Each structure stands twice: as structure tokens, then as C-alpha cells.
């Protein structure tokens, strides 16, 4: 498939919009620090027994934000399932905090491969169901979001939520209203694996070798396909917003082609923002523009 120069389809489904009847408008007169002061913040909440299975929970104080969006954002950092931490990519959650959105910023197990990392989002969401009295938030209207590896995990959990054959089931009471994916693989994991395993930088090769730790050398296609969102994508899946840079040298644009083709069959539902000169991580200006589009996606009626 030849990739178009620009992918841009701006719309959202009525199912998502019903949950977003309160438009997300930033509080212009609040600094980031002042915006944070309107939240009850609980850091490093353990959702499993592993030290890396922790989350930061941001719950708006109702008196401070009487009119706020009714959905909850769950964000996962990037780092090749190998590096980084929730505190290092907080720029992705700040626009939501400025608008009074409930946010969960999630860590997950690293250096143990894609199968282990992808399981942790499901474990975290199921934990929140059990702990609803301690962390009251709307779990019926979740927006799953992530950068790079985190975007892949968010996408995979979203498209497998309605698949009874998928190994890691979400608990009753969880509803996924949408996905916001920055540069996260949605297909072609074999291509991504090869990019890293053949890389000249040692740590990049280490990342590649650890993606599918149970295999020796390149993982078989039947293994990589099991963890590709493309494998499970169907019309009943939630709306997607995808940001992809045309110069991404870690998750090549070609790996998005089939997934995007399917999304574009319903142009009223999904948004794919392709930035021809964009790299793996959005620049400041690209980031700001992306969030304008994201809130249009979430708010459109």
C-alpha cells in the first residue's frame, strides 16, 4: 500500500461523544502548579506485587472543577518495553490535568518483553474496579492513551476488550470510550523488532532482543501477530486517535498502513494525524497541534 502524503480524518463516534458532553476547556488563569492543586493525587499506588506495577492517580476535587469531562484517561509511557518511567513523560497528561480530567499515569513491568508488559494494563484496570471506593473515577468511560510502547499497549487492550478468546479479560464495569495513540505500534511488530535488533546502538539492540524474550533471534510471525492490534481490529472497537510521524525511524510508517486503511473505512469515527516531517516523538509545536485535535476528537458533537 502506498502511504498518502497526509492522513487526517477528524471525527468521533456518537458513543464516545455521549460520554464527553462537557467540553474540555483549559482553565486559562491557572498555572500548571495551580491546576495540580485542584487534584487529590496519590502516587505509586501498587496494583500488583512487582515493584514496577505502580500508578499515579489524579482525582479532581469536585469543588474546584464543578464542570469537567466525565471520562477517565489512563496513560502509559514509552521506552521500548525496556526503559523509562511514568514520571518522565508527564507532558502527555498535563493537557488533561489542565482541563480537570481524572487521570491514571501507569508504570508497567519492563525488560520482560511485550507479553508481560501488555498484561499489566489489564491488571491495573481490574485493580481499579476492585478499588473503586478508594479511587472513585468513571471506569465506564475510559480513554486509553500512550506514547510508543505505551500506545501499543493501550491499543491492544482496547481492541481485545470485546474478544472472548483473548487471554487477559477485563473485569465487568470497564468500558473503553476511545484510544489516543502517539507513535505506538499497531501492526508490523516483526518490522519493529528488526529495526531494533539490527540497530547500531547497543541499547537499541538490547531492546530488540527483549521484545519477545521467549524466542531466540527474530520472533516467528505467528508470535508477533498475537500482540498486534491489527489482528483484533473490528468495527465494534472504540474510536481511535493516532499520531504518526513520517520520519519515525523506530516504528516505521509502513507498519501503520493496514491499520489506518481499516480506520479510514469509518471516517466519522476515527482520527489519524500523519505528520510527514514528524519523528518518533512529537516536537513542541506538533504536540500542541495534536492536543488541539485530540480535544476536538473528544468533544465533537
Secondary structure, 3 states (H helix, E strand, C coil): CCCCCCCCCCCCCHHHHHHCCCCCCCCCCCCHHHHHCCEEEEEEEECCCCCCCEEEEEEECCCCCCCCCCCEEEEECCCCCCCCCHHHHCHHHHHHHCCCCEEEEECCCCCCCHHHHHHHHHHHHHHHHHCCCCCCCCCCCEEEEEECHHHHHHHHHHHHCCCCCCCCCCCCCCCEEEEEEECCCCCCHHHHHHHHHCCCCHHHHHHHHHCCCCCCCCCCHHHHHHHCHHHHCCCCCCEEEEEEECCCCCCCHHHHHHHHHHHCCCCCCCEEEEECCCCCCCCHHHHHHHHHHHHHHHHCC
